Amino acid sequence: MEIKIGVKNLPREVVVELDQTSEQVTDTFRTALADGTVLTFTDTHGRQYIFPADGVAYIEIGQQNARPVGFGSL
C-alpha cells in the first residue's frame, strides 16, 4: 500500500510503499501522536522512515491493492 506523509514546513510530501494495512498505519500514527513519540515505518525495501509525530501534517492512505496494469488484466 502507498501512503503519502505531509510534513510541516516541507513543500513536498514523502511517499512510502508499505506492507501494512490501512488500519495498522492509522493505529501506529494515533499511538505515536498520543504518546508524543516518533512515527516509524519500514517500507517494502527495508528502508526506515522516522518522523516526529507532532511534525506530521497529514497522512494520505492509498488503496489496499493496486490495480493491475497491462494486457494481462483484461
C-alpha positions in Angstrom: 0.0 0.0 0.0 1.2 3.5 -0.8 1.0 6.3 1.8 1.9 9.9 1.4 3.1 11.8 4.5 2.9 15.5 4.6 5.5 17.0 7.0 5.1 20.5 8.4 7.3 23.2 6.9 8.3 20.9 3.9 6.9 21.8 0.4 6.8 18.1 -0.7 5.3 15.0 0.7 7.1 11.8 1.4 5.7 8.7 -0.4 6.3 5.3 1.2 5.3 1.9 0.0 4.3 -0.4 2.9 3.2 -3.9 3.5 0.8 -2.8 6.3 -3.0 -2.4 6.2 -4.6 1.0 6.5 -5.8 0.1 10.0 -2.2 -0.7 11.1 -1.0 2.6 9.7 -3.8 4.5 11.4 -3.1 2.8 14.7 0.6 3.4 14.5 0.1 7.1 13.9 -2.6 7.5 16.6 -0.4 5.8 19.1 2.7 7.9 18.3 0.7 11.1 18.3 -0.9 10.3 21.7 2.4 9.3 23.3 4.3 12.3 21.8 6.9 10.0 20.3 8.2 9.3 16.8 6.3 7.7 13.9 8.3 4.9 12.4 7.6 3.0 9.2 9.7 0.4 7.3 8.9 0.2 3.6 8.8 -2.8 1.3 12.5 -2.4 0.5 13.6 -2.4 4.2 14.2 1.4 4.5 13.1 3.0 7.7 11.4 6.3 7.9 11.2 8.1 11.2 9.2 11.3 11.8 8.4 13.3 14.9 4.6 12.6 15.3 3.8 16.2 16.1 5.6 17.3 12.9 3.3 15.3 10.6 0.7 17.5 8.9 -1.3 14.6 7.3 -1.1 11.0 6.1 -2.8 10.0 2.9 -3.5 6.3 2.7 -3.8 4.8 -0.8 -5.6 1.7 -2.0 -5.0 -1.7 -0.4 -4.4 -3.5 -3.6 -3.1 -1.6 -6.6 -5.0 -2.1 -9.9 -3.3 -4.5 -12.3 -1.6 -2.8 -15.3 -1.2 -4.2 -18.8 -2.9 -6.6 -21.1 -2.9 -9.4 -18.5 -5.6 -7.6 -16.6 -8.3 -7.9 -19.3 
